[in-house]
Amino acid sequence: MGLTRQDIARAGLRLLNEVGLNGLTLRLIAQELGVKAPALYWHMKNKQELLDEMATRMYADAMPGRVPEGMGERESLEWASRALRRMMLAYRDGAKVFSGTFLTDDSLLGDNPFQGRVDAGLEPYLAGRALFTVYSYVVGFTIEEQAVYPVPGERDPRYDLVSTAWVFDEDVEGRFGDGLTMVLNGVFAWLDDKVVS
């Protein structure tokens, strides 16, 4: 059986935890797979295509695509936000890999948690703005978190606890949860303020 895009992406994800995003190259992946680098270019034209496929594999492996039954808008957004963060944290530089990429498998996209509002007359682009705001918070927070903890459990010494405690305290889960609550409060207040004609 020949080499596939998924094989290349999975090799890239394995190496990501060893070398980080800056050290990841198609040449290194080719060595990992025991092939010459030109063999990879048959499947992927450049590093961005590689990152797109790696992000798709990350998402496919970690996100079931559908929220558990019975969750309302807010609960489903909170659940998906926490699952997205866990997915990115599973890999060194995972948030940087995932941000700005294109999912190559449309079947992975879940349901719109605001579909009930859209059905009731909310403009779809407004639901999209709300979702993108929450997504941007989760990705941005996780990028910053992985800068402070580039290797899980190992704090970058430049962020010492004394001088940066007011921003980078040790309660990362609490900071994420509080920030998510603030973002969701704002998003739902904004949506509730939209007049449905």
VEXZAKE-784023 format. One record per residue: residue in one letter; y, z, x of N, C-alpha, C, O, CB in turn. Coordinates in steps of 0.05 Angstrom, whole numbers, m for minus. Each point is the difference from the previous one (the first is absolute). Last residue first. Glycine has a CB too. Example, Ala and Ser with C-alpha at 12.3 -4.5 7.8 and 13.67 -1.06 7.14 Angstrom:
BEGIN
LUMPA   residuo     n.c2     n.c3     n.c1    ca.c2    ca.c3    ca.c1     c.c2     c.c3     c.c1     o.c2     o.c3     o.c1    cb.c2    cb.c3    cb.c1
LUMPA         s      m45      142      257       24        1       16       22       14      m15       22        4       10      m35      m47       14
LUMPA         a     m102       42      m18       24        0      m18       24        0       18        0       13       21      m23       12      m59
END
This chain:
BEGIN
LUMPA   residuo     n.c2     n.c3     n.c1    ca.c2    ca.c3    ca.c1     c.c2     c.c3     c.c1     o.c2     o.c3     o.c1    cb.c2    cb.c3    cb.c1
LUMPA         s      803      257     m721       12      m14      m24      m21      m11      m18        7      m12      m20       33        2       47
LUMPA         v      m30       95       46      m18      m21       m8       11      m13      m25        4       13      m20      m44       10       40
LUMPA         v       86       35       64       m1       m4      m29      m18      m24       m5        4      m22       10       43       40      m16
LUMPA         k      m45       57       88        2      m29       m7       m3       m3      m30      m19       10      m12        0      m23       58
LUMPA         d       10       98       m1       28       m8       m6        3      m29       m8       20       m8      m11       m6       43       43
LUMPA         d      m97        4       m3        7       11      m26       28       m8       m9        6       m1      m24      m37       39       33
LUMPA         l        2      m61       78      m14      m16      m20        7       10      m28        5      m17      m18      m42        8       50
LUMPA         w       71       58       40       12      m26        0      m12      m18      m22       14      m14      m15       m5       18       64
LUMPA         a      m46       81      m33       26        3      m12       14      m27       m3       12       m7      m20       m8       53       39
LUMPA         f      m85      m44       27       m4        3      m29       26        5      m15        3       m9      m22      m48       27       32
LUMPA         v       47      m27       85      m10      m24      m12       m3        3      m30        9      m18      m15      m33        7       58
LUMPA         g       48       87        7       22      m20       m1       m9      m25      m13       15      m11      m17        3       30       58
LUMPA         n      m83       48      m27       21       10      m19       22      m21       m3        9       m6      m23      m20       54       35
LUMPA         l      m53      m66       53      m10       m4      m27       19       10      m21        4      m13      m20      m51       16       38
LUMPA         v       69       14       72        0      m29       m5       m9       m6      m28       13      m15      m15      m21        5       63
LUMPA         m        2       99      m18       28       m8       m3        2      m30       m7       16       m7      m18       m2       42       51
LUMPA         t      m99       m1      m15       10       11      m25       29       m8       m5        7       m8      m22      m38       47       27
LUMPA         l       m8      m61       78      m11      m16      m22        9        9      m27        7      m16      m17      m47        7       45
LUMPA         g       64       60       47       14      m25        0      m10      m18      m23       16      m13      m13       m9       17       62
LUMPA         d      m52       77      m35       27        5      m10       16      m26       m2       14       m5      m19      m15       51       39
LUMPA         g      m85      m51       19       m1        6      m29       27        5      m12        6      m10      m22      m51       28       30
LUMPA         f       38      m31       86       m7      m25      m14        1        5      m30       12      m15      m15      m40        0       53
LUMPA         r       40       90       16       23      m19        2       m5      m25      m15       17      m10      m15       m6       29       60
LUMPA         g      m82       42      m38       21       10      m18       25      m18        1       11       m5      m21      m28       51       29
LUMPA         e      m54      m66       50       m9       m4      m28       22        9      m19        6      m14      m20      m54       20       33
LUMPA         v       60       12       78        4      m29       m5       m8       m6      m29       14      m15      m14      m23        4       62
LUMPA         d       35       97       10      m11       m4      m27        4      m29       m9       17       m5      m17       m9       54        6
LUMPA         e       27      m12       94      m29       m4        2      m12       m6      m27      m23      m10       m1       22       40       40
LUMPA         d      105      m57      m16      m16       25       m1      m30       m7       m1       m7      m23       m5       45       48      m18
LUMPA         f       51      m79       40      m29       m6        5      m16       26        0      m14        5       20       27      m46        6
LUMPA         v       82       42      m46       m8      m26       m9      m30       m4        2      m12      m10      m19       56       m8       34
LUMPA         w       m3       99       12       14       m5      m25       m7      m27      m12        4       m5      m23       33       35       38
LUMPA         a      m68       m2       72      m15       12      m22       13       m5      m27      m14       m2      m20       m1       37       51
LUMPA         t       36      m61       66       m2      m19      m22      m14       12      m25       m7      m15      m18        5      m21       52
LUMPA         s       20       85       50       24      m15       m5       m2      m19      m24       21       m9      m11      m11       12       59
LUMPA         v      m85       53      m25       24       17       m1       24      m17       m8       14        6      m19      m33       25       53
LUMPA         l      m70      m69      m19        3       15      m25       26       15       m3       10        4      m22      m59        0       22
LUMPA         d       36      m97       57       m7       28        2        7       15      m25       19       m7      m14      m12        5       64
LUMPA         y      m20     m100      m19        7       14      m25       m8       29        2      m20        8      m13       15      m52      m13
LUMPA         r      m14      m13       97       28       m4       m4       10       14      m25       24        6       m3      m27      m50       28
LUMPA         p      m90       39        1       15       23       10       30       m4       m2       15       20        2      m52      m12       29
LUMPA         d      m40      m44      m98       15      m11       22       18       22       11       15       11      m16      m16      m59       m4
LUMPA         r      m90       73      m32       29       m4       m4       12      m12       26       m5       10       22        6       29      m55
LUMPA         e     m102      m39      m11       14        3       25       29       m8       m3        7      m23       m4      m49       13       29
LUMPA         g      m25        4      m96       m2       27       10       15        5       27        2       23        9      m45      m20      m32
LUMPA         p       20     m103        1       m2       22      m19       m4       27       13      m18        4       17       m2      m37      m49
LUMPA         v       76      m40       79      m29        4       m1       m4       23      m19       13       21        4      m22      m39       44
LUMPA         p       95       m5      m42      m11      m26        5      m31        0        1      m12      m20       m8       53        9       34
LUMPA         y       38       71      m67      m28        5        6      m14      m26        6      m15      m10      m17       15       52      m12
LUMPA         v       92      m46       13       m1       28        9      m29        7        9       m3       15       20       41       m3      m51
LUMPA         a      m25      m96       m6       16        1       24        0       28       12       m2        3       24       32      m40      m42
LUMPA         q      m71       21      m65      m17      m10       22       16       m2       26      m12       m1       22      m17      m23      m55
LUMPA         e       75       49      m46      m21       21        6      m17       m9       24       m6       17       17        5       m4      m66
LUMPA         e       64      m74       16       13       22       14      m20       21        8        1       11       21       42      m20      m46
LUMPA         i      m75      m61      m28        8      m11       26       13       22       17       m7        4       23       14      m50      m43
LUMPA         t      m27       67      m68      m24        0       16        6      m12       28      m12        8       20      m16      m12      m62
LUMPA         f       96        6      m24       m7       28        8      m23       m1       19        0       14       21       15        3      m65
LUMPA         g        9      m99        6       20       10       19       m6       28       10        2        5       24       32      m33      m47
LUMPA         v      m89      m10      m44       m4      m14       25       20       11       21       m8        5       23       m8      m47      m47
LUMPA         v       24       76      m63      m26        7       11       m4      m13       28       m8       14       19      m11       m9      m66
LUMPA         y       97      m27       m3        0       28        8      m26        7       15        1       11       21       29        1      m60
LUMPA         s      m24      m97       m1       16        2       24        2       28       10        0        5       25       26      m44      m41
LUMPA         y      m71       24      m66      m15      m11       22       16        3       26      m11        7       21      m12      m40      m52
LUMPA         v       67       55      m48      m20       20        6      m16       m9       25       m5       16       18        2       m2      m67
LUMPA         t       65      m75       16       14       24       10      m20       21        9        2       12       21       37      m22      m51
LUMPA         f      m70      m68      m13        7       m5       28       15       24       12       m3        5       24        6      m54      m34
LUMPA         l      m25       51      m82      m24        1       16        7       m3       30      m11       14       17      m16      m32      m55
LUMPA         a       96        7      m24       m9       28        0      m24        3       18       m2       19       17       20      m13      m63
LUMPA         r       15      m92       32       18       15       17       m9       30        2        2       12       21       36      m43      m34
LUMPA         g      m85      m26      m46       m5       m7       28       18       16       19       m9        9       21       m5      m54      m36
LUMPA         a       28       52      m77      m24       14        7       m7       m5       29       m9       18       14       m8      m22      m62
LUMPA         l       88      m45       15        7       29        2      m24       17        7        2       19       16       36      m27      m49
LUMPA         y      m49      m84       15       11        4       27        9       29        4        1        9       22       14      m57      m22
LUMPA         p      m50       18      m85      m20        4       21       12        5       27      m11       15       16      m19      m44      m42
LUMPA         e       78       59      m66       m2      m25       17      m20        5       22        1       21       14       47      m33      m25
LUMPA         l      m56       63      m83       12        3       27       m3      m25       16      m22      m12        0       13       62       m1
LUMPA         g      m29      m35      m90       26      m14        4       13        4       27       20      m13        5      m15       17      m52
LUMPA         a      m93       27       11       19        9      m19       28      m12        4       19        6      m14      m44       37       12
LUMPA         d      m48      m62       60       m8       m9      m26       20        8      m22        3      m13      m20      m51       16       35
LUMPA         v       61       30       72        5      m29       m1       m7      m11      m27       15      m16      m11      m24       13       61
LUMPA         r      m12       92      m35       29       m3       m3        8      m30       m1       17       m8      m15      m10       52       40
LUMPA         g      m97      m22       m9        7        9      m27       30       m4       m5        8       m8      m22      m45       41       22
LUMPA         q        2      m49       87       m5      m22      m19        7        8      m28        9      m17      m15      m46        2       45
LUMPA         f       43       62       60       22       m2      m19       m5      m21      m22       19       m8      m14       13       24       50
LUMPA         p      m90        0       40        1       25      m15       22        0      m21        0       18      m18      m17        5       58
LUMPA         n      m42     m106       m2       27        9        1        2       27      m16       m6        0      m24       24      m48       28
LUMPA         d     m110       16       47       16       m3      m24       28       10        4        5       18       16      m47      m14      m44
LUMPA         g       m9      m36      116       m7       16      m23       17       m7      m24       16      m19        0      m30       55       30
LUMPA         l      m21      m95       59       24       11      m13       m8       15      m26      m15      m11      m16       43      m26       35
LUMPA         l      m89      m13       37        4       28        7       24       13      m14        2       24       m1      m23      m34       45
LUMPA         s       m7      m84      m47      m16       16      m18        3       30        6       m8       17      m16      m24      m54       12
LUMPA         d       73      m34       56       14        7      m24      m16       19      m18       12       14      m16       13      m57       19
LUMPA         d      m27       24      104      m19        0      m22       14       11      m25        4       24       m3      m43      m18       35
LUMPA         t       80      m10       55      m12      m27       m2      m20       m2      m23      m12      m21       m4       18       16       53
LUMPA         l       88       63      m25      m28        4       m7      m12      m28       m5       10      m15      m16       m1       61       m4
LUMPA         f       74      m24       85       m7      m14      m25      m29        5       m5      m17       m7       17       53      m28      m10
LUMPA         t       44       95       51      m23      m19        1       m4      m11      m28       11       10      m20      m32       14       58
LUMPA         g       86       46       m8        8      m28        4      m22      m20        1        4      m23        7       33       42       17
LUMPA         s      m68       79       m7       27       m7      m10        6      m29        7       m5      m10       22       21       57      m17
LUMPA         f      m98       m5       24        1       m7      m29       27       m9       m9        1      m17      m18      m37       50       11
LUMPA         v       22       m5       98      m17      m23       m6        3       m9      m29        3      m23       m6      m36       38       41
LUMPA         k       76       64       m8       13      m24       11      m16      m25       m5       12      m21       m5        8       50       40
LUMPA         a      m58       52      m61       23       m6      m18       15      m24       11       10      m17      m15       m6       65        2
LUMPA         g      m78      m14       63       m8      m13      m25       23       m7      m18       m1      m21      m13      m40       47       16
LUMPA         d       29       15       91       20      m20       m7       m6      m14      m27        9      m22       m5        0       15       54
LUMPA         r      m91       56      m23       23        2       18       19      m23       m6       m8      m23       m1      m19       47       37
LUMPA         y      m38        7     m114        1      m17       24       25        7       16       22        5      m11      m47      m41      m13
LUMPA         a        4       79      m58      m27       m3       11        0      m16       25      m20        0       15        2        3      m61
LUMPA         l       96       12      m11       m5       21       21      m28       m2       12       m5       12       21       37       17      m46
LUMPA         m       m6      m87      m47       15       m7       24       m5       20       23       m2       m7       23       37      m14      m52
LUMPA         m      m75       37      m55      m11      m24       11       14       m7       26      m13       m7       20        2       m9      m66
LUMPA         r       43       88       m5      m25        7       13      m12      m25       14      m11        2       22        2       34      m56
LUMPA         r       85      m50      m19        7       15       24      m26        7       16       m1       m3       24       43       22      m46
LUMPA         l      m52      m58      m62       11      m20       19        7       14       26       m6      m11       21       25      m15      m59
LUMPA         a      m48       80      m33      m22      m16       10       10      m20       21      m14       m5       20      m11       10      m64
LUMPA         r       89       46       m2      m15       17       18      m24      m15       13       m6        3       23       20       37      m50
LUMPA         s       37      m85      m39       17        6       24      m15       16       20        1       m5       24       40        3      m52
LUMPA         a      m81      m14      m56        0      m24       17       16        4       25       m8      m10       22        3      m18      m63
LUMPA         w        5       98      m23      m27       m4       11        0      m24       19      m11        3       22       m9       17      m64
LUMPA         e       99       m5       m5       m4       21       20      m27       m3       13       m3        2       25       33       29      m50
LUMPA         l      m10      m88      m46       16       m7       24       m3       21       22       m1       m7       23       34      m16      m53
LUMPA         s      m76       38      m52      m13      m22       14       16       m9       24      m11       m7       21       m8       m8      m64
LUMPA         e       53       84      m12      m24        9       13      m13      m23       16       m9        4       22        2       30      m58
LUMPA         r       82      m54      m18        8       16       23      m25        9       15        0       m1       25       40       17      m50
LUMPA         e      m54      m67      m55       16      m14       20        5       16       25       m7       m8       23       29      m17      m59
LUMPA         g     m106       59      m17       25      m13       m9       14      m13       23      m10       m1       22       14       35      m58
LUMPA         m     m113      m16       24       25        8       13       23      m15      m12       m2      m23       m6      m23       32       49
LUMPA         g      m71      m20      m66       15       22      m13       25        9       13       14       18      m10      m57       m4       m6
LUMPA         e      m36      m62       74        6       m1      m29       16       24      m10       m3       22       10      m39      m49      m16
LUMPA         p       48       m5      110      m19       13      m18       10       m2      m30       24        1       m5      m39       30       43
LUMPA         v       49     m108       25        3       29        0      m21       12      m19      m10      m14      m18       60       10       28
LUMPA         r      m61      m88       48        7       11      m26        2       30        1      m15       13       14       m9      m52      m36
LUMPA         g        7       m9      102       13      m20      m16        9        9      m28       19      m11      m11      m45      m22       36
LUMPA         p      m18       78       56      m18      m11      m20       13      m20      m18      m14      m14      m15      m10       56       16
LUMPA         m       44      m15      104       12        2      m27      m19      m13      m20       m7      m23        2       54       22       18
LUMPA         a      m68        4       75       10       27       m7       10        3      m29        1       22      m11       11      m18       58
LUMPA         d      m48      m86       m3      m18       21        7        8       27      m12      m17       17       m7        6      m41       49
LUMPA         a       66      m54      m51      m25       m4      m15      m20       23        5      m14        8      m19       21      m57       23
LUMPA         y       75       48       44        5        5      m28      m26       m2      m16       m6       17      m17       53      m35       22
LUMPA         m      m49       m4       87        7       29       m4        2        6      m29      m12       20       m9       37      m20       53
LUMPA         r      m36      m90      m23      m25       15        4        5       30       m4      m16       14      m13       m1      m49       45
LUMPA         t       92      m20      m34      m16       m6      m23      m26       16        1       m9       11      m20       29      m57       16
LUMPA         a       37       48       78       11       15      m22      m16       m3      m25       m5       19      m15       50      m24       35
LUMPA         m      m69      m49       54       m6       29        5       10       17      m22      m14       19       m9       16      m28       58
LUMPA         e       21      m81      m53      m29        4       m6       m8       29        5      m16       11      m15        7      m60       26
LUMPA         d       97       24       11       m4       m3      m29      m29        6       m7       m5       14      m20       42      m49       19
LUMPA         l      m16       32       92       10       25      m13       m3       m1      m30       m7       20      m12       39      m14       50
LUMPA         l      m54      m84       11      m19       22        6        8       25      m14      m16       14      m12        7      m35       57
LUMPA         e       68      m51      m49      m24       m4      m18      m21       21        5      m13        9      m19       22      m59       19
LUMPA         q       65       53       56        7        7      m27      m22       m4      m19       m6       16      m18       53      m27       28
LUMPA         k      m55      m17       81       m4       29       m4        7        9      m28      m12       18      m11       21      m11       59
LUMPA         n      m39     m109      m38       18       17       15       m6       30       m6      m17        6      m17       52      m43       18
LUMPA         k      m87      m38      m37       19      m15       17       16       18       18        8       m8       22       m5      m25      m57
LUMPA         m     m106       41       m6       27       12       m3       19      m13       19       m5       m1       24      m15       45      m39
LUMPA         h      m71      m75        8        2       16      m25       28       10       m5        8        3      m24      m55       10       31
LUMPA         w       26      m62       71      m12      m17      m21        4       14      m27        3      m14      m21      m37       m5       54
LUMPA         y       57       63       47       21      m17      m11      m10      m20      m20       16      m12      m15        8       18       58
LUMPA         l      m83       51        6       14       15      m21       22      m17      m13        5        3      m24      m14       39       49
LUMPA         a      m42      m75       49      m17        1      m24       14       15      m23       m5       m6      m23      m35        6       53
LUMPA         p       80       m7       58        4      m23      m17      m17        0      m26        7      m12      m20        5      m13       61
LUMPA         a      m23       95       28       23        3      m18        5      m25      m18        7        3      m23       13       26       57
LUMPA         k     m119       m5       m1       24       m8       13       23        1      m20       m4       m5      m24      m22      m24       57
LUMPA         v      m59       96      m44        7      m28       m2       25       m6       17       13       18       10      m34      m21      m57
LUMPA         g      m22       91       23      m16      m15       19        3      m30       m2      m18      m15        4      m14       51       m7
LUMPA         l       77       42      m42      m19      m15      m16      m19      m17       18      m19      m12       m9       52       10      m28
LUMPA         e       38       54       75      m16       19      m16      m22      m15      m15      m22       11       m3       63       18       m3
LUMPA         q       22      m81       53      m18       15       19      m18       19      m16      m24        2        6       58       m6       31
LUMPA         a       32      m39      m86      m21      m19        8      m19       13       19      m25       m4       m2       57      m34       m3
LUMPA         i       43       87      m20      m19       m2      m22      m23      m19        7      m23        5       m6       60        5      m27
LUMPA         l       34       m3       94      m16       24        0      m21        0      m22      m22        9        4       62       16       15
LUMPA         r       21      m96      m17      m18       m2       23      m18       25        2      m24       m2        5       59      m25       19
LUMPA         l       33       23      m89      m22      m17       m8      m20       m2       23      m24       m1       m4       53      m25      m28
LUMPA         t       30      114       29        4      m29        4      m24      m15      m10      m22       12       m2       52       m3       42
LUMPA         l       21       97      m36      m19      m17      m13        7      m30        4       22       m9       m7      m31       45      m27
LUMPA         g       60       44       62      m20       m9       19      m20      m19      m12      m17      m11       15       22       54        7
LUMPA         n       67       m4      m73       12      m14       23      m21      m11       19        5      m20       13       35       49      m18
LUMPA         l      m67       25      m70        9      m27       m8       11      m15       24       m5      m24        2       15       42      m48
LUMPA         g      m84       56       68       25       m1      m16        9      m28       m5      m11      m19       11       24       63        8
LUMPA         v      m96       m9       27       23      m11       16       26        0      m15       21       m4       12      m53      m24       11
LUMPA         e      m53       65      m60       m2        4       29       27       m7       14        9       15       16      m58      m25      m18
LUMPA         n       35       m3      m93       m1       28        6       m1        7       30        7       21        8      m30      m16      m52
LUMPA         l       20      m96       15       26       12       m6        0       30        6       20       10       11      m13      m45      m47
LUMPA         l      m86      m19       40       16        1       25       27       13       m5       11       13       18      m34      m54       m2
LUMPA         r      m34       27      m90      m14       18       19       17        4       25        3       22       10      m48      m37      m27
LUMPA         l       76      m48      m45        3       28      m10      m14       20       18       11       22        5       m7      m40      m52
LUMPA         g      m15      m74       65       28        8        5        5       28       m9       14       15       14        0      m62      m20
LUMPA         a      m97        9      m15        2        5       29       28        9        8        3       18       16      m39      m52       m8
LUMPA         r       24        7      m96      m13       25        4       m1        8       30        3       23        7      m31      m32      m48
LUMPA         a       63      m76       16       18       22       m9      m13       27        5       13       19        9        6      m49      m44
LUMPA         i      m70      m46       54       23        2       19       18       23       m8        8       16       17      m10      m66       m8
LUMPA         d      m68       28      m67      m11       11       25       22        5       20        1       20       14      m44      m45      m22
LUMPA         q       66      m17      m72       m5       28       m4      m12       13       25        7       22        7      m14      m31      m56
LUMPA         r       21      m84       46       26       14        2       m4       30       m3       13       16       13       10      m57      m32
LUMPA         t     m109      m10       56       18       m2      m23       26       14        5        3       16       19      m43      m18      m49
LUMPA         l      m51      m46       87       21       19       m1       18       m4      m24        6      m23       m7       m7       26       57
LUMPA         g     m101      m38      m55       24       m3       16       19       23       m4       m2       17      m18       m4      m66       16
LUMPA         m     m106       45       m4       24        0      m17       25        0       18        1       14       20      m26       11      m57
END
